[in-house]
Amino acid sequence: MDIGLTVGDSLERAERTIEGFDLAELSIGEGSDPTEIDADRLETILAAVDADLCVHLPFKQDVVTPVPEINDAIVDYLARLLAWAGSVDAKKAVLHGTARNPHDTDLRPLFAEQLAAIGTAASDVGVELVVENVGHQKRGLPLSVLGDLARETGTAVCFDVGHAFMEDGDDGVERFLSGYGDLVSHLHIHDARSRGDTHLPLGAGEIDYSVVTDHLAGFDDSVAIEVFTDDVALLEDTAGRTRSILEADT
């Protein structure tokens, strides 16, 4: 199992915090040109600590709309970003599972088509696409819908435990992992509280992580700690707790 950090779009944050971790998950900002990222500096930062790279595609980019021309442009845009990700040897690319109207059932077949096309663009450049649950957000697909579409298209899942909790509590975490845990190849780990606080260090919130242990003990893929702090001690503590959760006996 590889445990790393989300570092936003900041090479400075990566350099300050990544030592001792296995990977950095770097965000590509909406509308930004990733070729302007200093690829040599990025490579140097990662090589110094022997860490791999994952990328997070733009947070606000919907996957599907009702307009075919816009959908084509979305695939083209994300394919361009993925080509850059492949050029810097990113292992995975995280995509938010969003739609212009996530409750419009007519869009779901189109979402599947879009997801498959984006997945092909990723695999063509040697990157694994992982679709992330964001059903607690206005444009996020509900957990079960996202799971069904990921299975239908053969797309791996980035399971964000905190997002699932914010959407439907510990029950939501349990149901998703019961039905779709085999699709998970990347995890976002943080704690959350039902009042709305999220991206907290583990132990500071309300999530029952024993549910994760029940379904993912022995997990042997990639994990990104998504705690919004540069306090390395807090990040390392959450990483240690994460390792205990996922390496626990089944």
TAPE-V965395 format. One record per residue. RES is the residue in one letter. SS is DSSP state (alpha for helix, beta for strand, coil for the rest). PSI is psi in degrees with one decimal (* if undefined). Layout:
res:RES ss:SS psi:PSI
res:RES ss:SS psi:PSI
//
This chain:
res:M ss:coil psi:133.2
res:D ss:beta psi:125.3
res:I ss:beta psi:124.3
res:G ss:beta psi:-162.8
res:L ss:beta psi:145.5
res:T ss:beta psi:136.6
res:V ss:coil psi:14.2
res:G ss:coil psi:-146.8
res:D ss:coil psi:21.3
res:S ss:coil psi:114.3
res:L ss:alpha psi:-31.1
res:E ss:alpha psi:-43.2
res:R ss:alpha psi:-40.6
res:A ss:alpha psi:-45.5
res:E ss:alpha psi:-35.4
res:R ss:alpha psi:-30.0
res:T ss:alpha psi:-14.0
res:I ss:coil psi:-16.8
res:E ss:coil psi:131.9
res:G ss:coil psi:-6.0
res:F ss:coil psi:161.9
res:D ss:coil psi:-18.8
res:L ss:beta psi:156.9
res:A ss:beta psi:134.0
res:E ss:beta psi:109.3
res:L ss:beta psi:130.5
res:S ss:beta psi:141.3
res:I ss:coil psi:118.6
res:G ss:coil psi:148.3
res:E ss:coil psi:126.5
res:G ss:coil psi:-5.2
res:S ss:coil psi:158.1
res:D ss:coil psi:107.8
res:P ss:alpha psi:-20.9
res:T ss:alpha psi:-12.8
res:E ss:alpha psi:-10.9
res:I ss:coil psi:135.9
res:D ss:coil psi:92.3
res:A ss:alpha psi:-34.4
res:D ss:alpha psi:-42.8
res:R ss:alpha psi:-41.4
res:L ss:alpha psi:-46.9
res:E ss:alpha psi:-40.9
res:T ss:alpha psi:-43.4
res:I ss:alpha psi:-45.4
res:L ss:alpha psi:-41.3
res:A ss:alpha psi:-33.0
res:A ss:alpha psi:-26.2
res:V ss:alpha psi:10.2
res:D ss:coil psi:49.9
res:A ss:coil psi:147.3
res:D ss:beta psi:171.6
res:L ss:beta psi:134.9
res:C ss:beta psi:159.4
res:V ss:beta psi:154.7
res:H ss:beta psi:120.2
res:L ss:coil psi:162.6
res:P ss:coil psi:131.0
res:F ss:coil psi:-39.0
res:K ss:coil psi:3.7
res:Q ss:coil psi:111.7
res:D ss:coil psi:149.7
res:V ss:coil psi:-32.5
res:V ss:beta psi:146.9
res:T ss:coil psi:175.8
res:P ss:coil psi:-2.9
res:V ss:coil psi:115.6
res:P ss:alpha psi:-40.5
res:E ss:alpha psi:-37.7
res:I ss:alpha psi:-39.8
res:N ss:alpha psi:-42.1
res:D ss:alpha psi:-41.3
res:A ss:alpha psi:-36.2
res:I ss:alpha psi:-45.3
res:V ss:alpha psi:-43.3
res:D ss:alpha psi:-44.0
res:Y ss:alpha psi:-49.5
res:L ss:alpha psi:-32.3
res:A ss:alpha psi:-37.3
res:R ss:alpha psi:-42.9
res:L ss:alpha psi:-38.5
res:L ss:alpha psi:-36.1
res:A ss:alpha psi:-40.8
res:W ss:alpha psi:-44.1
res:A ss:alpha psi:-42.0
res:G ss:alpha psi:-35.2
res:S ss:alpha psi:-22.9
res:V ss:coil psi:16.5
res:D ss:coil psi:36.3
res:A ss:coil psi:140.1
res:K ss:coil psi:-38.5
res:K ss:beta psi:155.8
res:A ss:beta psi:125.6
res:V ss:beta psi:132.3
res:L ss:beta psi:125.2
res:H ss:beta psi:135.1
res:G ss:coil psi:81.3
res:T ss:beta psi:158.1
res:A ss:beta psi:155.8
res:R ss:coil psi:-42.6
res:N ss:coil psi:98.1
res:P ss:coil psi:-13.2
res:H ss:coil psi:0.9
res:D ss:coil psi:104.3
res:T ss:alpha psi:-23.2
res:D ss:alpha psi:-22.5
res:L ss:alpha psi:-14.7
res:R ss:alpha psi:-41.4
res:P ss:alpha psi:-35.3
res:L ss:alpha psi:-36.6
res:F ss:alpha psi:-43.3
res:A ss:alpha psi:-42.4
res:E ss:alpha psi:-44.0
res:Q ss:alpha psi:-45.7
res:L ss:alpha psi:-41.7
res:A ss:alpha psi:-41.3
res:A ss:alpha psi:-41.1
res:I ss:alpha psi:-38.4
res:G ss:alpha psi:-38.5
res:T ss:alpha psi:-43.6
res:A ss:alpha psi:-37.5
res:A ss:alpha psi:-49.0
res:S ss:alpha psi:-30.1
res:D ss:alpha psi:-24.4
res:V ss:coil psi:15.7
res:G ss:coil psi:25.1
res:V ss:coil psi:139.4
res:E ss:beta psi:123.1
res:L ss:beta psi:133.3
res:V ss:beta psi:125.9
res:V ss:beta psi:132.0
res:E ss:beta psi:139.0
res:N ss:coil psi:124.2
res:V ss:coil psi:39.4
res:G ss:coil psi:-11.8
res:H ss:coil psi:-10.9
res:Q ss:coil psi:161.3
res:K ss:coil psi:-39.0
res:R ss:coil psi:12.6
res:G ss:beta psi:139.0
res:L ss:coil psi:141.2
res:P ss:coil psi:154.7
res:L ss:alpha psi:-51.1
res:S ss:alpha psi:-35.1
res:V ss:alpha psi:-45.5
res:L ss:alpha psi:-43.2
res:G ss:alpha psi:-44.2
res:D ss:alpha psi:-43.3
res:L ss:alpha psi:-36.0
res:A ss:alpha psi:-42.9
res:R ss:alpha psi:-42.8
res:E ss:alpha psi:-37.5
res:T ss:alpha psi:-1.2
res:G ss:coil psi:32.4
res:T ss:coil psi:133.2
res:A ss:beta psi:159.5
res:V ss:beta psi:136.9
res:C ss:beta psi:105.9
res:F ss:beta psi:115.2
res:D ss:beta psi:108.2
res:V ss:alpha psi:-43.1
res:G ss:alpha psi:-39.8
res:H ss:alpha psi:-42.8
res:A ss:alpha psi:-40.4
res:F ss:alpha psi:-42.5
res:M ss:alpha psi:-29.4
res:E ss:alpha psi:-43.9
res:D ss:alpha psi:30.2
res:G ss:alpha psi:-167.1
res:D ss:alpha psi:-28.3
res:D ss:alpha psi:-37.2
res:G ss:alpha psi:-40.5
res:V ss:alpha psi:-46.4
res:E ss:alpha psi:-48.5
res:R ss:alpha psi:-41.8
res:F ss:alpha psi:-46.8
res:L ss:alpha psi:-30.1
res:S ss:alpha psi:-39.4
res:G ss:alpha psi:-25.9
res:Y ss:alpha psi:12.3
res:G ss:alpha psi:-28.3
res:D ss:alpha psi:-15.0
res:L ss:alpha psi:-12.8
res:V ss:beta psi:120.8
res:S ss:beta psi:-1.0
res:H ss:beta psi:139.4
res:L ss:beta psi:142.7
res:H ss:beta psi:122.2
res:I ss:beta psi:126.9
res:H ss:coil psi:172.5
res:D ss:beta psi:165.4
res:A ss:beta psi:162.0
res:R ss:coil psi:147.4
res:S ss:coil psi:-19.8
res:R ss:coil psi:-8.2
res:G ss:coil psi:-12.3
res:D ss:coil psi:138.3
res:T ss:beta psi:173.8
res:H ss:beta psi:43.5
res:L ss:beta psi:157.9
res:P ss:coil psi:148.0
res:L ss:coil psi:136.4
res:G ss:coil psi:-14.1
res:A ss:coil psi:-5.7
res:G ss:coil psi:-153.7
res:E ss:coil psi:0.4
res:I ss:coil psi:134.6
res:D ss:coil psi:94.1
res:Y ss:coil psi:-5.4
res:S ss:alpha psi:-24.9
res:V ss:alpha psi:-40.2
res:V ss:alpha psi:-42.8
res:T ss:alpha psi:-42.8
res:D ss:alpha psi:-34.1
res:H ss:alpha psi:-26.6
res:L ss:alpha psi:12.1
res:A ss:coil psi:133.5
res:G ss:coil psi:6.4
res:F ss:coil psi:132.4
res:D ss:coil psi:43.5
res:D ss:coil psi:-144.0
res:S ss:beta psi:147.0
res:V ss:beta psi:135.5
res:A ss:beta psi:122.2
res:I ss:beta psi:120.2
res:E ss:coil psi:64.6
res:V ss:coil psi:126.3
res:F ss:coil psi:74.2
res:T ss:coil psi:154.4
res:D ss:coil psi:10.8
res:D ss:coil psi:104.3
res:V ss:alpha psi:-35.4
res:A ss:alpha psi:-40.6
res:L ss:alpha psi:-40.8
res:L ss:alpha psi:-43.3
res:E ss:alpha psi:-36.4
res:D ss:alpha psi:-44.2
res:T ss:alpha psi:-37.8
res:A ss:alpha psi:-42.3
res:G ss:alpha psi:-41.4
res:R ss:alpha psi:-38.8
res:T ss:alpha psi:-44.8
res:R ss:alpha psi:-40.7
res:S ss:alpha psi:-38.6
res:I ss:alpha psi:-45.7
res:L ss:alpha psi:-18.2
res:E ss:coil psi:2.2
res:A ss:coil psi:152.2
res:D ss:coil psi:143.7
res:T ss:coil psi:*
//
